[in-house]
Amino acid sequence: MIRVFNISKIMKLVLITILVLLTINTIFIYSRLTVEVINQKKLLPIYCVDRNDKKIALTFDAAWGNDDTKELLSILKKFNAKATFFLVGFWVEKYPEDVKNIFSQGHEIGSHSDKHLHMSRLSESEIIKDVKSCEEKIMRIIHKKPVVFRPPYGDYSNTLIRTLSSLGYYVIQWDVDSLDWKDLSAQEIAQRVLKRVKSGSIVLFHNNAKNTKYALPMILNTLTQQGYEFVTVSELIYKDGYYIDHQGVQRKVVR
């Protein structure tokens, strides 16, 4: 006797088979994407440079005020020290004469973005728009394109680093944080910096922090006696033939 299959049972079996195949396919795709994300290389900015010649870079972020800039420049001049000033676009617009003064004294002008936003939250096109706006403001005053960039809040992403690199910038962080923005005493700021600084260090200050102008002479005096030389970030970093290790240290490629 020929057995007649129930059509509804057959359809149910087909649907179950399709669902099983779809589930397997979804798991495969998810696993592949997970592996891709895990294997995606985390890009890092330059925190410091591997070198042993006692050169270091002092950096000053300028965004919110300008009361102490002239005094800081006077102190730097006294010690024959060069520094890099990372300027926000709206600061450049507000204090163009100080931008000229910084540059004319041999210091480097770097970009600190146009509007001091969290750059990791921006799309590539938004990053380009912001960076180009700040760049144009700086170039109108000093007629030279900045080549170093410090993201506000130290906030970065792979997209930011790739985008800035395509625009001809080196993304710069720091390995020595003075914490001057916390209104530490001059002695505390000096002790923090002197304890942590080494050859190839990039030191973070702010141009308008309460006690930076009092701490800076102590720092420069001590480090000068120890044989350190104060150069701009562009003079400190390697421009080619380098890699950045997992700790953000820029190192020369050994051939």
N, C-alpha and C positions, 0 to 999 in steps of 0.2 A: 504494500500500500504506500502510495506516494504521500509524504508528509508536506502539508501546506504551511508555510511560515506566515506568521502574523505580521502584516505590513508595518504596524505601529512598533513592533519590537525591533524590526530591522532598522527603521528610522532612528529609534532610540540608540541602537548600537552604533550607527553611523555618527550621530551627534556626539556621543561619548568619545568615539575615536578622534573626531575633529578637535574636541576640547582638550584631549590629552596631547595631541600634536601641537596645538597652539600653546599650551602650557610649557611643553618642552622647549619650543622655539623661543618663548619669552624668557625662560630661565637662561638659555644659551646667550641671547642678546644681552641680558642684564649682566651676566658673568663677564662677557667680553668687554662691555663698557666699564665695569668695575676694574678690570685688569688695566684697561687703558688709563683710567684716572689714577690708579696706584702708580703706574709706570711713568706718568707724565712728570717730567723733571720740574722741580720747584726752582724757579729762577730767583736769584738773590742780587741785591744791590751790593755796592762796595762798602764794606764796613771799615776796613783798614787795609793796609798794603804790606806785603811781606818784603821788608827791606831792612838792612842793618847799618845804614849810614846816618842814623840819628836825625833824619828829616821827619817832621810831623806837620800836619795841617791844622791850623786853628780856623774854625768856621763860626760865623755869626748869622743866625736866622733873624730876618727883619720883617715884621708884619704889623705890629700893633702900636708902635710908638717910635720916638726918635730923639728923646731927651739926651741920651748919652753917646750917640754916634760920634760926634766930633771929639769927645774926650777919649773914646776908645781908639780912634785913629791917632790921636796925639800920643797915647801910650804905646801903640804899635810902632809908631815912627821912632820913638825914643829908644826902643830895643831893636830897631832895624828888622822888624818882623813883618812878614807878608801874611795875609789871611784871605779867606774867601767869604764873601757876604752873599748869602742866599736871600734874594729879595722877592717879595710877593708883588704882583702887578699893581694892586691898589696902593702899595707903599711907594712904588716907583713913581706913580702919578702924583702922589702927594708931596714927595720930597725929591724932585729931580736934581736940585743943586747938590744934595748929599750923595746922590748916585754918581754925579760927576766927580765929586770930591773923593769918594772911595776909589773910583777907577783911576783918577789922576795921580793918586799916591801909590799906584802900583799893585793894588789889591785886585783880586778877581771878583767879578760879578757873576753869580750863579742864579738860576731860576728856582723859585720856591712856589711855583704855580701862579696863576693869575688871581684866583679868588680864595685860596687856602681851603679847598674842599678835601674830603676824603677821596683820594684818587682811585682807590680800589673799587669804589662804587660806581665809577664812570665807565661808559663804553669807550671803545677805541676812538670813535669820532669825537666824543665829548672831551677826551683827554687831549687830542690833537688841537681842538678849538681852544681849550684853556691854555695849553702850553704855548701855542703860537701867539696868543694874545699877549701874554707876559713877555715873550721874546721880542715882539714888535715894540713894546713900550721901552724895553731896555735898549734895543738897537737905535731907537730914535734919539736917545741921549748919548750913548757912548760909541755908537756906530760899530759895534762888534757883537756878534752872536754869542750868547752864553752856550757853553758846552757841558756844564755840569748841572744836575738837577737834584734837588732834595724834596721828596714828597712831604707835604704837610702831615704832621702827627706821626711821621715815620711809617705811614700807611701805604703799602704797595701791593701789587699783584703781578702775575706773569704777564697779563695784558699790558700793564703800565710799563714794565721793563722792556718788553718787545717793542712797544710803540715808541717809547723814548729813544731806544737804540736806533730805530728806523729814522728818527728825526735828528740823529747825530749827537745825542746826549749820553753821558755816563750818569747812572743813577747812584747817588751817594747817600749813605747813612752815616754812622759814627760808631766808634768802639769805646769812646770816653765821653760820658754824659756828665756835664758839670752840675746838672740839676739847678742851675741858677734861677730858672723860672719858678722854683719853689720858694724863692726868697731866703735861701740859706745865707748864713753869714759869709763874709768874705773869706774867713779862715776855713770854714767848712768847704766852700767851693774849691779853694786852693788845695786843700788836703785831698779831696776827691780826685782832682785832676792829677796831681803829682803822684798819687798812689797808683794810678792806673795807666798813665801814659807810657808809651814805649816807641821805639823806632817804627815809623809807618802808621802811627796813630792818626785818627781824625777826631778832633775834639769839638764837641757841640757847646756853643754858647748862644746867648740871645742878646741882641744889641740894646735892649731896653729893660733887661732884668735889673732888679734893685741893687745888687751888690757886685755885679760883674766888673764894673770899672774899678772897684777896690781890690778885687781878687786878682785881676789880670796882671798888675805889676809884680805881685808876689810869685805868680806862676812863671812869668817870663824871666824874672831875675834868677829863680832857682834853676829852670831848665837851661838857660843860657850858660850858667856856671857848670852845668852838667854836659855841655857840649852839643846841645840840640840846636837845629836850624829850623826856622819857621818858614814854610813855603806854601804856595797856594795848592789847592786840591789838584788842579791840572798839572802842576809840577810834581806832585807826589805820586799820582797814579801812573800805571803803564797804559799806553794808548793802543798797543797791539802786542800780539804774541803773549797773551795772558789767559788765565782762567780764574774763576772765582770758586773757592772750595765751599764745602757744606756749612762753614761757619761765616761765610761772607768775606773771607780774606782773599784779596786779589794777589795772585802769584804769577810769576814769570814762567812761561813754558820752557822747560829744559830740553834742549835738543842735543 
